[in-house]
Structures are given as C-alpha cells and as structure tokens.
Amino acid sequence: MPKFSIGPRTWPTKGAAGDAIRTIRDAYNVGDTVDKPEDHALLCDLIELHPDAPEKIGCGIDSFVIDRPMRGRHSGFKIVRRDGTEIDFSYLSCLSPPNHRSQVLAAMRGETAGTTIAYFAMRAATNTLTSDLSGTPVDANDPHVSHYQGPPFVDIATQFATTTGGWDQIELNSSTTAGYAKFKDRALAQQWVEHHKANAVLGLLTAQENLRRPH
C-alpha cells in the first residue's frame, strides 16, 4: 500500500497527511503561534519538503503562525524567522512529491540516528538528563537532542553535500519510501556520519525549549 512520510511520521496516503496538517491549522486562530511541540515539530519537517525550502527557512525558523486567508476562507501558515522576518508558505506545495534534496536530508537524519541515540544514552548513564540551556530536568521518555549550541543540522548537511559535488551526487537506495531512504554508497554514508560527528555540537533541551529554538 502506498504511504506518505513527513520526517519520521507515516500516513497511508498523501491525503491523510494533508488532513493532519489541516487539523493543526484549524486548531488555532489566525494570528496564533503554533505552540504545541508536536505541532511545531511536524511543521518543521513539513517545510523541509517545500521545493523552495532554503529560501523559506532563511536564517532559521523561530516559530510558525496561523496566517490570514490569502484566497477563500481557509487560513494558512507563515514562518517567523529568527531574525524577525516573516514569509508565508503553501502546505500543499510541501505535499507534492519531495525533491531529491529533501529526500537526502531525511536520509542524512536517519543515518545519524545512531549518533543521537548514543549521545542520549551517555547523558542518561552519567545522570545528566537536564537541559543544557536552563538546567530543567528532561523527560527521559521525550528527549530532545538538539544542535542548538553549534551549526544547525541543515548547515552541516549542506557543507557535506557540497564536498560531494552537490545533492544530486548523493544516491539513495530505491527500495525505501521518501523519508526512510539510506545512502546507496555505504562508504559515503560512513563519511557523512563522521562529518556529522566532527561538526555537530549536541545538547539536551526540554520539549518547550526545543520548540522555541531556531531551526
């Protein structure tokens, strides 16, 4: 059965994924900030699928706000960037088939999952499950390992893609769905993992702090 993925989430159809996005939109009033961590996280993954994602994200996402209808009666979304600038985006454009860059980014996140898991395990083993930002205890059942102290994940990934000759030079296996692909070249995958380890500065945040951090 066909499936549609946004980040780590999967729906049976693209229509069902669209319903989930509309549920978020309709749960807030125009002008409201999308303040539920799970809603914010889904929109962060959604915007990565936009064909103009780099331009929309700009210097980084601070928050999402429900925007007034541009046409018709349905409201939409806009991004508030960390420098205070704003830009709207169409969630329908995000639900179009993902471009190669977005598929590679999703694969990169999957390839580095082991690094993230190992980091959290280390923090748990050393009894340091507290936010590096505030010292607040972190819920062990809802950990938020973040790149907030160093370069954003997308910047690290873009730097690596540039060294390979561009996004199109990174081939993915064809047996998995968008969002769950892996590097076809496993030696290149290991190079990416090592590049990420060398450049990522990981830390722990609470869910609410992670919601508010620049993406």
MDTraj code that builds the backbone (N, CA, C; nanometers):
import mdtraj as md
import numpy as np

residues = "MET PRO LYS PHE SER ILE GLY PRO ARG THR TRP PRO THR LYS GLY ALA ALA GLY ASP ALA ILE ARG THR ILE ARG ASP ALA TYR ASN VAL GLY ASP THR VAL ASP LYS PRO GLU ASP HIS ALA LEU LEU CYS ASP LEU ILE GLU LEU HIS PRO ASP ALA PRO GLU LYS ILE GLY CYS GLY ILE ASP SER PHE VAL ILE ASP ARG PRO MET ARG GLY ARG HIS SER GLY PHE LYS ILE VAL ARG ARG ASP GLY THR GLU ILE ASP PHE SER TYR LEU SER CYS LEU SER PRO PRO ASN HIS ARG SER GLN VAL LEU ALA ALA MET ARG GLY GLU THR ALA GLY THR THR ILE ALA TYR PHE ALA MET ARG ALA ALA THR ASN THR LEU THR SER ASP LEU SER GLY THR PRO VAL ASP ALA ASN ASP PRO HIS VAL SER HIS TYR GLN GLY PRO PRO PHE VAL ASP ILE ALA THR GLN PHE ALA THR THR THR GLY GLY TRP ASP GLN ILE GLU LEU ASN SER SER THR THR ALA GLY TYR ALA LYS PHE LYS ASP ARG ALA LEU ALA GLN GLN TRP VAL GLU HIS HIS LYS ALA ASN ALA VAL LEU GLY LEU LEU THR ALA GLN GLU ASN LEU ARG ARG PRO HIS".split()
xyz = np.array([
    [0.0841, -0.1195, 0.0000],
    [0.0000, 0.0000, 0.0000],
    [0.0883, 0.1254, 0.0000],
    [0.0571, 0.2248, -0.0850],
    [0.1358, 0.3489, -0.0866],
    [0.1309, 0.4193, 0.0487],
    [0.2429, 0.4820, 0.0829],
    [0.2498, 0.5566, 0.2076],
    [0.3095, 0.6939, 0.1803],
    [0.2846, 0.7864, 0.2719],
    [0.3405, 0.9203, 0.2590],
    [0.4048, 0.9570, 0.3911],
    [0.5293, 1.0048, 0.3837],
    [0.6057, 1.0324, 0.5048],
    [0.6410, 1.1798, 0.5156],
    [0.6351, 1.2312, 0.6380],
    [0.6868, 1.3637, 0.6713],
    [0.7780, 1.3429, 0.7907],
    [0.9101, 1.3550, 0.7681],
    [1.0036, 1.3223, 0.8750],
    [0.9851, 1.1772, 0.9150],
    [0.9753, 1.1479, 1.0454],
    [0.9608, 1.0097, 1.0906],
    [0.8165, 0.9597, 1.0911],
    [0.7215, 1.0457, 1.0501],
    [0.5798, 1.0090, 1.0571],
    [0.5327, 0.9555, 0.9225],
    [0.4450, 0.8564, 0.9260],
    [0.3950, 0.7964, 0.8028],
    [0.2427, 0.7861, 0.8076],
    [0.1808, 0.8213, 0.6947],
    [0.0363, 0.8078, 0.6777],
    [0.0098, 0.7143, 0.5601],
    [-0.1075, 0.6538, 0.5563],
    [-0.1368, 0.5604, 0.4466],
    [-0.1434, 0.6281, 0.3104],
    [-0.1796, 0.7583, 0.3072],
    [-0.1891, 0.8319, 0.1810],
    [-0.1446, 0.9756, 0.2017],
    [-0.1181, 1.0438, 0.0921],
    [-0.0861, 1.1855, 0.0995],
    [-0.2057, 1.2640, 0.1521],
    [-0.3262, 1.2195, 0.1155],
    [-0.4468, 1.2862, 0.1644],
    [-0.4573, 1.2816, 0.3158],
    [-0.4208, 1.1684, 0.3741],
    [-0.4257, 1.1553, 0.5200],
    [-0.3217, 1.2464, 0.5852],
    [-0.2058, 1.2600, 0.5224],
    [-0.1048, 1.3533, 0.5737],
    [-0.1568, 1.4963, 0.5672],
    [-0.2247, 1.5291, 0.4572],
    [-0.2848, 1.6618, 0.4445],
    [-0.3891, 1.6880, 0.5512],
    [-0.4655, 1.5859, 0.5841],
    [-0.5656, 1.6006, 0.6911],
    [-0.4982, 1.6345, 0.8235],
    [-0.3828, 1.5729, 0.8506],
    [-0.3113, 1.6002, 0.9753],
    [-0.2626, 1.7450, 0.9798],
    [-0.2174, 1.7963, 0.8655],
    [-0.1729, 1.9360, 0.8598],
    [-0.2913, 2.0298, 0.8788],
    [-0.4018, 1.9995, 0.8152],
    [-0.5207, 2.0853, 0.8291],
    [-0.5755, 2.0824, 0.9714],
    [-0.5610, 1.9699, 1.0396],
    [-0.6045, 1.9611, 1.1789],
    [-0.5262, 2.0592, 1.2647],
    [-0.3953, 2.0693, 1.2385],
    [-0.3137, 2.1674, 1.3104],
    [-0.3615, 2.3085, 1.2778],
    [-0.3769, 2.3363, 1.1510],
    [-0.4198, 2.4708, 1.1084],
    [-0.5504, 2.5118, 1.1744],
    [-0.6452, 2.4199, 1.1784],
    [-0.7787, 2.4532, 1.2276],
    [-0.7885, 2.4544, 1.3799],
    [-0.6829, 2.4079, 1.4473],
    [-0.6843, 2.4058, 1.5941],
    [-0.6463, 2.5409, 1.6538],
    [-0.5989, 2.6336, 1.5695],
    [-0.5566, 2.7651, 1.6163],
    [-0.6356, 2.8738, 1.5443],
    [-0.6342, 2.9921, 1.6030],
    [-0.6959, 3.1081, 1.5398],
    [-0.5926, 3.1849, 1.4592],
    [-0.6395, 3.2648, 1.3641],
    [-0.5490, 3.3482, 1.2860],
    [-0.4704, 3.4396, 1.3805],
    [-0.3402, 3.4426, 1.3611],
    [-0.2524, 3.5222, 1.4461],
    [-0.1894, 3.4445, 1.5591],
    [-0.2395, 3.3237, 1.5862],
    [-0.1842, 3.2415, 1.6943],
    [-0.0506, 3.1797, 1.6520],
    [0.0385, 3.1662, 1.7490],
    [0.1614, 3.0902, 1.7288],
    [0.1324, 2.9425, 1.7510],
    [0.1847, 2.8588, 1.6650],
    [0.1686, 2.7132, 1.6812],
    [0.2602, 2.6717, 1.7953],
    [0.2027, 2.6543, 1.9139],
    [0.2857, 2.6394, 2.0336],
    [0.2910, 2.4984, 2.0917],
    [0.2193, 2.4031, 2.0342],
    [0.2324, 2.2663, 2.0819],
    [0.3580, 2.2054, 2.0201],
    [0.4488, 2.1507, 2.1027],
    [0.5748, 2.0979, 2.0487],
    [0.5566, 1.9995, 1.9345],
    [0.4569, 1.9103, 1.9453],
    [0.4398, 1.8106, 1.8401],
    [0.3911, 1.8744, 1.7098],
    [0.3105, 1.9808, 1.7207],
    [0.2646, 2.0509, 1.6006],
    [0.3798, 2.1260, 1.5353],
    [0.4578, 2.1944, 1.6168],
    [0.5735, 2.2690, 1.5659],
    [0.6723, 2.1748, 1.4978],
    [0.6982, 2.0595, 1.5602],
    [0.7943, 1.9638, 1.5044],
    [0.7470, 1.9118, 1.3690],
    [0.6169, 1.8848, 1.3572],
    [0.5636, 1.8361, 1.2303],
    [0.5781, 1.9413, 1.1214],
    [0.5506, 2.0672, 1.1538],
    [0.5646, 2.1733, 1.0543],
    [0.7097, 2.1948, 1.0147],
    [0.8021, 2.1772, 1.1097],
    [0.9453, 2.1877, 1.0768],
    [0.9853, 2.0810, 0.9748],
    [0.9367, 1.9603, 0.9935],
    [0.9663, 1.8542, 0.8983],
    [0.8926, 1.8775, 0.7665],
    [0.7717, 1.9315, 0.7755],
    [0.6939, 1.9584, 0.6548],
    [0.7636, 2.0592, 0.5649],
    [0.8139, 2.1681, 0.6215],
    [0.8728, 2.2737, 0.5390],
    [0.9976, 2.2237, 0.4673],
    [1.0625, 2.1216, 0.5209],
    [1.1792, 2.0647, 0.4526],
    [1.1407, 2.0042, 0.3177],
    [1.0124, 1.9713, 0.2992],
    [0.9654, 1.9127, 0.1738],
    [0.9286, 2.0184, 0.0708],
    [0.9269, 2.1453, 0.1115],
    [0.8883, 2.2523, 0.0194],
    [0.9948, 2.2659, -0.0899],
    [0.9552, 2.2843, -0.2164],
    [1.0548, 2.2966, -0.3236],
    [1.1477, 2.4166, -0.3067],
    [1.1036, 2.5173, -0.2314],
    [1.1871, 2.6344, -0.2047],
    [1.2256, 2.6417, -0.0570],
    [1.2505, 2.5249, 0.0033],
    [1.2770, 2.5198, 0.1475],
    [1.3899, 2.6124, 0.1920],
    [1.5066, 2.6148, 0.1255],
    [1.6142, 2.7026, 0.1742],
    [1.5719, 2.8499, 0.1790],
    [1.4989, 2.8941, 0.0769],
    [1.4546, 3.0327, 0.0735],
    [1.3491, 3.0597, 0.1804],
    [1.2611, 2.9642, 0.2031],
    [1.1568, 2.9827, 0.3041],
    [1.2167, 2.9842, 0.4454],
    [1.3094, 2.8950, 0.4723],
    [1.3675, 2.8830, 0.6063],
    [1.4626, 2.9991, 0.6344],
    [1.5375, 3.0401, 0.5330],
    [1.6280, 3.1534, 0.5504],
    [1.7287, 3.1296, 0.6608],
    [1.7364, 3.2228, 0.7546],
    [1.8354, 3.2142, 0.8623],
    [1.7933, 3.1185, 0.9733],
    [1.6735, 3.0600, 0.9638],
    [1.6277, 2.9663, 1.0660],
    [1.4881, 2.9987, 1.1135],
    [1.4171, 2.8970, 1.1566],
    [1.2778, 2.9116, 1.1997],
    [1.2712, 2.9385, 1.3489],
    [1.2007, 3.0436, 1.3852],
    [1.1717, 3.0690, 1.5256],
    [1.0367, 3.0091, 1.5632],
    [0.9365, 3.0312, 1.4776],
    [0.8021, 2.9812, 1.5087],
    [0.7174, 2.9800, 1.3831],
    [0.6025, 2.9153, 1.3956],
    [0.5010, 2.9171, 1.2904],
    [0.3784, 2.9906, 1.3445],
    [0.3162, 3.0684, 1.2587],
    [0.1982, 3.1458, 1.2970],
    [0.0875, 3.1161, 1.1959],
    [-0.0372, 3.1106, 1.2445],
    [-0.1503, 3.0919, 1.1556],
    [-0.1760, 3.2233, 1.0832],
    [-0.1739, 3.2169, 0.9510],
    [-0.1848, 3.3363, 0.8676],
    [-0.3282, 3.3542, 0.8188],
    [-0.3639, 3.4768, 0.7882],
    [-0.4976, 3.5048, 0.7352],
    [-0.5117, 3.4418, 0.5974],
    [-0.6338, 3.4123, 0.5551],
    [-0.6536, 3.3518, 0.4231],
    [-0.6045, 3.4445, 0.3126],
    [-0.5305, 3.3897, 0.2193],
    [-0.4889, 3.4663, 0.1022],
    [-0.6004, 3.4674, -0.0021],
    [-0.6660, 3.3543, -0.0136],
    [-0.7823, 3.3403, -0.1023],
    [-0.8817, 3.2489, -0.0321],
    [-1.0080, 3.2707, -0.0566],
    [-1.1092, 3.1851, 0.0035],
    [-1.1215, 3.2068, 0.1531],
    [-1.1667, 3.1038, 0.2221],
    [-1.1963, 3.1193, 0.3645],
    [-1.0990, 3.0463, 0.4562],
    [-1.0069, 2.9699, 0.3988],
    [-0.9185, 2.8892, 0.4832],
    [-0.7900, 2.9650, 0.5158],
    [-0.7521, 2.9590, 0.6430],
    [-0.6273, 3.0213, 0.6863],
    [-0.5090, 2.9370, 0.6393],
    [-0.3885, 2.9903, 0.6594],
    [-0.2682, 2.9196, 0.6185],
    [-0.1600, 2.9310, 0.7246],
    [-0.0373, 2.9138, 0.6825],
    [0.0763, 2.9199, 0.7752],
    [0.1771, 3.0234, 0.7272],
    [0.2468, 3.0825, 0.8212],
    [0.3635, 3.1621, 0.7861],
    [0.4755, 3.1302, 0.8843],
    [0.5967, 3.1496, 0.8375],
    [0.7167, 3.1275, 0.9181],
    [0.7625, 3.2606, 0.9748],
    [0.7942, 3.2603, 1.1033],
    [0.8644, 3.3726, 1.1642],
    [1.0084, 3.3270, 1.1828],
    [1.0994, 3.3912, 1.1092],
    [1.2393, 3.3523, 1.1168],
    [1.3036, 3.4101, 1.2421],
    [1.4211, 3.3590, 1.2743],
    [1.4861, 3.4017, 1.3981],
    [1.5360, 3.5458, 1.3920],
    [1.5421, 3.6049, 1.2699],
    [1.5782, 3.7463, 1.2607],
    [1.4552, 3.8370, 1.2597],
    [1.3366, 3.7776, 1.2805],
    [1.2137, 3.8544, 1.2881],
    [1.1395, 3.8676, 1.1568],
    [1.2009, 3.8297, 1.0447],
    [1.1315, 3.8380, 0.9168],
    [1.0281, 3.7270, 0.9066],
    [0.9294, 3.7478, 0.8211],
    [0.8195, 3.6530, 0.8064],
    [0.7996, 3.6190, 0.6594],
    [0.7518, 3.4976, 0.6351],
    [0.7197, 3.4565, 0.4987],
    [0.6134, 3.3479, 0.5046],
    [0.5169, 3.3540, 0.4135],
    [0.4139, 3.2511, 0.4121],
    [0.4598, 3.1329, 0.3273],
    [0.3904, 3.0207, 0.3400],
    [0.4195, 2.9056, 0.2556],
    [0.2934, 2.8232, 0.2391],
    [0.2881, 2.7525, 0.1287],
    [0.1747, 2.6657, 0.0995],
    [0.2059, 2.5238, 0.1456],
    [0.1250, 2.4715, 0.2363],
    [0.1498, 2.3349, 0.2811],
    [0.1229, 2.2367, 0.1679],
    [0.0375, 2.2765, 0.0715],
    [0.0095, 2.1886, -0.0419],
    [0.1338, 2.1694, -0.1278],
    [0.2162, 2.2753, -0.1386],
    [0.3420, 2.2613, -0.2133],
    [0.4344, 2.1621, -0.1448],
    [0.4275, 2.1582, -0.0117],
    [0.5108, 2.0641, 0.0639],
    [0.4662, 1.9200, 0.0433],
    [0.3389, 1.9009, 0.0134],
    [0.2851, 1.7658, -0.0013],
    [0.3041, 1.7102, -0.1416],
    [0.3608, 1.7921, -0.2303],
    [0.3968, 1.7411, -0.3622],
    [0.5123, 1.6431, -0.3445],
    [0.5389, 1.5608, -0.4449],
    [0.6496, 1.4651, -0.4299],
    [0.7774, 1.5359, -0.3870],
    [0.8461, 1.4881, -0.2844],
    [0.9654, 1.5562, -0.2341],
    [1.0767, 1.5588, -0.3370],
    [1.1513, 1.6695, -0.3393],
    [1.2647, 1.6773, -0.4311],
    [1.3818, 1.5977, -0.3732],
    [1.4860, 1.5854, -0.4542],
    [1.5971, 1.4999, -0.4131],
    [1.6660, 1.5541, -0.2884],
    [1.6797, 1.6863, -0.2798],
    [1.7448, 1.7450, -0.1625],
    [1.6731, 1.7050, -0.0343],
    [1.5404, 1.7154, -0.0340],
    [1.4663, 1.6827, 0.0878],
    [1.4765, 1.5350, 0.1210],
    [1.4827, 1.4498, 0.0181],
    [1.4988, 1.3069, 0.0430],
    [1.6368, 1.2771, 0.1022],
    [1.7395, 1.3445, 0.0504],
    [1.8741, 1.3233, 0.1030],
    [1.8840, 1.3727, 0.2466],
    [1.8237, 1.4882, 0.2763],
    [1.8249, 1.5399, 0.4130],
    [1.7594, 1.4410, 0.5087],
    [1.6461, 1.3845, 0.4663],
    [1.5790, 1.2860, 0.5506],
    [1.6676, 1.1638, 0.5716],
    [1.7345, 1.1211, 0.4645],
    [1.8251, 1.0067, 0.4773],
    [1.9409, 1.0395, 0.5699],
    [1.9918, 1.1624, 0.5616],
    [2.1020, 1.2032, 0.6487],
    [2.0617, 1.1979, 0.7953],
    [1.9410, 1.2410, 0.8249],
    [1.8937, 1.2343, 0.9637],
    [1.8871, 1.0892, 1.0099],
    [1.8392, 1.0022, 0.9206],
    [1.8323, 0.8616, 0.9558],
    [1.9689, 0.8000, 0.9777],
    [2.0651, 0.8369, 0.8926],
    [2.1996, 0.7808, 0.9031],
    [2.2680, 0.8233, 1.0328],
    [2.2335, 0.9389, 1.0862],
    [2.2977, 0.9874, 1.2094],
    [2.2152, 0.9577, 1.3346],
    [2.1083, 0.8810, 1.3190],
    [2.0249, 0.8492, 1.4358],
    [2.1053, 0.7774, 1.5431],
    [2.1979, 0.6925, 1.5018],
    [2.2795, 0.6204, 1.5991],
    [2.3626, 0.7139, 1.6848],
    [2.4128, 0.8222, 1.6247],
    [2.4903, 0.9210, 1.6996],
    [2.4037, 0.9888, 1.8042],
    [2.2827, 1.0243, 1.7640],
    [2.1900, 1.0904, 1.8552],
    [2.1512, 0.9989, 1.9707],
    [2.1223, 0.8732, 1.9383],
    [2.0838, 0.7763, 2.0407],
    [2.1990, 0.7531, 2.1384],
    [2.3194, 0.7426, 2.0856],
    [2.4367, 0.7201, 2.1708],
    [2.4600, 0.8394, 2.2631],
    [2.4371, 0.9595, 2.2118],
    [2.4557, 1.0794, 2.2938],
    [2.3556, 1.0801, 2.4100],
    [2.2301, 1.0495, 2.3802],
    [2.1305, 1.0471, 2.4867],
    [2.1626, 0.9386, 2.5885],
    [2.2069, 0.8221, 2.5413],
    [2.2427, 0.7130, 2.6329],
    [2.3568, 0.7550, 2.7251],
    [2.4534, 0.8293, 2.6707],
    [2.5641, 0.8780, 2.7527],
    [2.5146, 0.9730, 2.8602],
    [2.4226, 1.0613, 2.8229],
    [2.3695, 1.1561, 2.9201],
    [2.2901, 1.0835, 3.0286],
    [2.2159, 0.9815, 2.9895],
    [2.1393, 0.9040, 3.0873],
    [2.2334, 0.8295, 3.1809],
    [2.3404, 0.7714, 3.1269],
    [2.4343, 0.6935, 3.2075],
    [2.5098, 0.7808, 3.3068],
    [2.5268, 0.9081, 3.2742],
    [2.6005, 0.9994, 3.3626],
    [2.5064, 1.0840, 3.4488],
    [2.3778, 1.0478, 3.4469],
    [2.2775, 1.1185, 3.5276],
    [2.2774, 1.2693, 3.5010],
    [2.2853, 1.3042, 3.3729],
    [2.2838, 1.4462, 3.3350],
    [2.1678, 1.4762, 3.2407],
    [2.0518, 1.4182, 3.2714],
    [1.9345, 1.4426, 3.1877],
    [1.8677, 1.5742, 3.2276],
    [1.9411, 1.6805, 3.2073],
    [1.8889, 1.8149, 3.2328],
    [1.9189, 1.9015, 3.1120],
    [1.8375, 2.0039, 3.0936],
    [1.8564, 2.0956, 2.9821],
    [1.9893, 2.1684, 2.9936],
    [2.0631, 2.1731, 2.8832],
    [2.1880, 2.2476, 2.8814],
    [2.1625, 2.3979, 2.8758],
    [2.0400, 2.4355, 2.8498],
    [2.0062, 2.5770, 2.8421],
    [1.9613, 2.6319, 2.9768],
    [1.8795, 2.5535, 3.0483],
    [1.8196, 2.6049, 3.1720],
    [1.8453, 2.5205, 3.2952],
    [1.8928, 2.3976, 3.2775],
    [1.9102, 2.3078, 3.3906],
    [1.7851, 2.2344, 3.4307],
    [1.6755, 2.2561, 3.3579],
    [1.5487, 2.1891, 3.3868],
    [1.5589, 2.0409, 3.3529],
    [1.5057, 1.9519, 3.4380],
    [1.5090, 1.8091, 3.4051],
    [1.4406, 1.7804, 3.2717],
    [1.4990, 1.6887, 3.1957],
    [1.4451, 1.6495, 3.0658],
    [1.3692, 1.5193, 3.0813],
    [1.2518, 1.5108, 3.0217],
    [1.1707, 1.3900, 3.0263],
    [1.2422, 1.2790, 2.9495],
    [1.2787, 1.1735, 3.0194],
    [1.3521, 1.0634, 2.9561],
    [1.2696, 0.9944, 2.8483],
    [1.1372, 1.0067, 2.8549],
    [1.0508, 0.9452, 2.7548],
    [1.0266, 1.0358, 2.6349],
    [1.0754, 1.1598, 2.6421],
    [1.0567, 1.2545, 2.5328],
    [1.1822, 1.3400, 2.5180],
    [1.2965, 1.2756, 2.4927],
    [1.4227, 1.3509, 2.4870],
    [1.4328, 1.4362, 2.3620],
    [1.4936, 1.5515, 2.3763],
    [1.5151, 1.6405, 2.2620],
    [1.6649, 1.6687, 2.2524],
    [1.7322, 1.5872, 2.1712],
    [1.8736, 1.6100, 2.1435],
    [1.8811, 1.7144, 2.0332],
    [1.9519, 1.8218, 2.0590],
    [1.9486, 1.9381, 1.9713],
    [2.0867, 1.9781, 1.9231],
    [2.0900, 2.0472, 1.8095],
    [2.2130, 2.1063, 1.7565],
    [2.2214, 2.2544, 1.7931],
    [2.1474, 2.2972, 1.8945],
    [2.1297, 2.4407, 1.9181],
    [2.2593, 2.5119, 1.9562],
    [2.3591, 2.4392, 2.0083],
    [2.4819, 2.5037, 2.0556],
    [2.5839, 2.5260, 1.9443],
    [2.5635, 2.4625, 1.8308],
    [2.6588, 2.4728, 1.7210],
    [2.5860, 2.4973, 1.5903],
    [2.6498, 2.4632, 1.4785],
    [2.5852, 2.4844, 1.3488],
    [2.4589, 2.3993, 1.3356],
    [2.3536, 2.4520, 1.2723],
    [2.2311, 2.3742, 1.2522],
    [2.2579, 2.2497, 1.1675],
    [2.1744, 2.1497, 1.1871],
    [2.1886, 2.0246, 1.1124],
    [2.1920, 2.0507, 0.9616],
    [2.1023, 2.1366, 0.9133],
    [2.0949, 2.1625, 0.7695],
    [2.2262, 2.2215, 0.7183],
    [2.2905, 2.3073, 0.7969],
    [2.4179, 2.3658, 0.7544],
    [2.5266, 2.2586, 0.7458],
    [2.5289, 2.1680, 0.8436],
    [2.6273, 2.0593, 0.8428],
    [2.6051, 1.9702, 0.7208],
    [2.4782, 1.9404, 0.6934],
    [2.4448, 1.8555, 0.5794],
    [2.4797, 1.9229, 0.4476],
    [2.4501, 2.0521, 0.4365],
    [2.4785, 2.1249, 0.3131],
    [2.6283, 2.1301, 0.2861],
    [2.7069, 2.1500, 0.3921],
    [2.8519, 2.1520, 0.3765],
    [2.9018, 2.0181, 0.3227],
    [2.8478, 1.9088, 0.3770],
    [2.8900, 1.7765, 0.3303],
    [2.8479, 1.7545, 0.1852],
    [2.7232, 1.7920, 0.1518],
    [2.6758, 1.7740, 0.0146],
    [2.7631, 1.8506, -0.0836],
    [2.8082, 1.9682, -0.0438],
    [2.8946, 2.0488, -0.1303],
    [3.0258, 1.9767, -0.1590],
    [3.0801, 1.9088, -0.0580],
    [3.2081, 1.8379, -0.0773],
    [3.1930, 1.7182, -0.1701],
    [3.0708, 1.6680, -0.1858],
    [3.0487, 1.5533, -0.2744],
    [3.0146, 1.5960, -0.4164],
    [3.0006, 1.7267, -0.4380],
    [2.9640, 1.7759, -0.5700],
    [2.8193, 1.8186, -0.5809],
    [2.7467, 1.8187, -0.4684],
    [2.6069, 1.8639, -0.4694],
    [2.5114, 1.7533, -0.4301],
    [2.3890, 1.7932, -0.4006],
    [2.2868, 1.6990, -0.3536],
    [2.2638, 1.5860, -0.4543],
    [2.2660, 1.6195, -0.5840],
    [2.2342, 1.5189, -0.6852],
    [2.3386, 1.4090, -0.6946],
    [2.4566, 1.4317, -0.6370],
    [2.5612, 1.3305, -0.6404],
    [2.5454, 1.2263, -0.5305],
    [2.4532, 1.2480, -0.4386],
    [2.4300, 1.1526, -0.3297],
    [2.3135, 1.0630, -0.3698],
    [2.3448, 0.9425, -0.4058],
    [2.2420, 0.8476, -0.4479],
    [2.1817, 0.7772, -0.3270],
    [2.0513, 0.7563, -0.3341],
    [1.9804, 0.6848, -0.2281],
    [1.9311, 0.5521, -0.2821],
    [1.9155, 0.4562, -0.1911],
    [1.8614, 0.3289, -0.2373],
    [1.7169, 0.3488, -0.2800],
    [1.6702, 0.2672, -0.3693],
    [1.5371, 0.2866, -0.4273],
    [1.4317, 0.1960, -0.3666],
    [1.4703, 0.1214, -0.2635],
    [1.3775, 0.0222, -0.2084],
    [1.2974, 0.0759, -0.0909],
    [1.3253, 0.2014, -0.0508],
    [1.2555, 0.2565, 0.0642],
    [1.1778, 0.3798, 0.0247],
    [1.0794, 0.4158, 0.1043],
    [0.9961, 0.5310, 0.0752],
    [1.0656, 0.6593, 0.1160],
    [1.0181, 0.7720, 0.0638],
    [1.0752, 0.9028, 0.0981],
    [1.0729, 0.9209, 0.2489],
    [1.1831, 0.9669, 0.3011],
    [1.1932, 0.9867, 0.4446],
    [1.2603, 0.8710, 0.5159],
    [1.2704, 0.7563, 0.4489],
    [1.3330, 0.6407, 0.5119],
    [1.4434, 0.5813, 0.4255],
    [1.4852, 0.6533, 0.3226],
    [1.5914, 0.6054, 0.2360],
    [1.7252, 0.6061, 0.3096],
    [1.8202, 0.5338, 0.2534],
    [1.9573, 0.5328, 0.3034],
    [2.0521, 0.5619, 0.1877],
    [2.1737, 0.6010, 0.2201],
    [2.2734, 0.6228, 0.1169],
    [2.2982, 0.4907, 0.0437],
    [2.3013, 0.4966, -0.0871],
    [2.3332, 0.3769, -0.1649],
    [2.4789, 0.3387, -0.1444],
    [2.5657, 0.4376, -0.1410],
    [2.7095, 0.4167, -0.1183],
    [2.7334, 0.4153, 0.0327],
    [2.7556, 0.2968, 0.0874],
    [2.7670, 0.2853, 0.2324],
    [2.8978, 0.3476, 0.2849],
    [3.0008, 0.3515, 0.2005],
    [3.1242, 0.4194, 0.2420],
    [3.0985, 0.5695, 0.2544],
    [3.0202, 0.6237, 0.1616],
    [2.9847, 0.7658, 0.1681],
    [2.8976, 0.7922, 0.2901],
    [2.8099, 0.6984, 0.3229],
    [2.7259, 0.7131, 0.4416],
    [2.8125, 0.7238, 0.5667],
    [2.9174, 0.6409, 0.5746],
    [3.0059, 0.6466, 0.6910],
    [3.0826, 0.7784, 0.6936],
    [3.1211, 0.8278, 0.5758],
    [3.1875, 0.9583, 0.5701],
    [3.0957, 1.0680, 0.6226],
    [2.9670, 1.0582, 0.5856],
    [2.8706, 1.1563, 0.6350],
    [2.8567, 1.1481, 0.7864],
    [2.8462, 1.0280, 0.8401],
    [2.8338, 1.0111, 0.9842],
    [2.9545, 1.0715, 1.0555],
    [3.0733, 1.0482, 1.0028],
    [3.1944, 1.1028, 1.0645],
    [3.1985, 1.2549, 1.0510],
    [3.1531, 1.3065, 0.9378],
    [3.1471, 1.4518, 0.9184],
    [3.0518, 1.5136, 1.0204],
    [2.9383, 1.4491, 1.0404],
    [2.8405, 1.4986, 1.1372],
    [2.8995, 1.4969, 1.2779],
    [2.9649, 1.3874, 1.3144],
    [3.0259, 1.3775, 1.4472],
    [3.1296, 1.4869, 1.4694],
    [3.2050, 1.5187, 1.3641],
    [3.3120, 1.6168, 1.3762],
    [3.2597, 1.7597, 1.3867],
    [3.1395, 1.7845, 1.3364],
    [3.0891, 1.9215, 1.3299],
    [2.9695, 1.9504, 1.4200],
    [2.8981, 1.8476, 1.4617],
    [2.7786, 1.8679, 1.5438],
    [2.8163, 1.8933, 1.6894],
    [2.7492, 1.9887, 1.7492],
    [2.7615, 2.0130, 1.8934],
    [2.6258, 1.9801, 1.9536],
    [2.6136, 1.8601, 2.0080],
    [2.4843, 1.8134, 2.0573],
    [2.4600, 1.8610, 2.1997],
    [2.3345, 1.8722, 2.2344],
    [2.2942, 1.9103, 2.3690],
    [2.1519, 1.8653, 2.3947],
    [2.1087, 1.8776, 2.5184],
    [1.9719, 1.8409, 2.5548],
    [1.8903, 1.9664, 2.5835],
    [1.7654, 1.9631, 2.5391],
    [1.6700, 2.0689, 2.5692],
    [1.5402, 2.0050, 2.6156],
    [1.4594, 2.0817, 2.6881],
    [1.3235, 2.0365, 2.7162],
    [1.2425, 2.0508, 2.5880],
    [1.1256, 1.9872, 2.5848],
    [1.0403, 1.9957, 2.4663],
    [1.0050, 2.1400, 2.4346],
    [0.9722, 2.2186, 2.5369],
    [0.9329, 2.3570, 2.5142],
    [1.0502, 2.4409, 2.4642],
    [1.1692, 2.4174, 2.5171],
    [1.2874, 2.4912, 2.4711],
    [1.3197, 2.4561, 2.3272],
    [1.3044, 2.3282, 2.2928],
    [1.3314, 2.2860, 2.1568],
    [1.2317, 2.3477, 2.0585],
    [1.1091, 2.3651, 2.1054],
    [1.0061, 2.4305, 2.0249],
    [1.0488, 2.5708, 1.9860],
    [1.1121, 2.6417, 2.0797],
    [1.1449, 2.7823, 2.0585],
    [1.2810, 2.8054, 1.9952],
    [1.3611, 2.7000, 1.9801],
    [1.4956, 2.7221, 1.9286],
    [1.4891, 2.7502, 1.7790],
    [1.5906, 2.8193, 1.7236],
    [1.5987, 2.8388, 1.5786],
    [1.6184, 2.7048, 1.5093],
    [1.5526, 2.6837, 1.3992],
    [1.5689, 2.5587, 1.3214],
    [1.6369, 2.5903, 1.1887],
])
top = md.Topology()
chain = top.add_chain()
for i, resn in enumerate(residues, 1):
    res = top.add_residue(resn, chain, resSeq=i)
    for name in ("N", "CA", "C"):
        top.add_atom(name, md.element.get_by_symbol(name[0]), res)
traj = md.Trajectory(xyz[None], top)
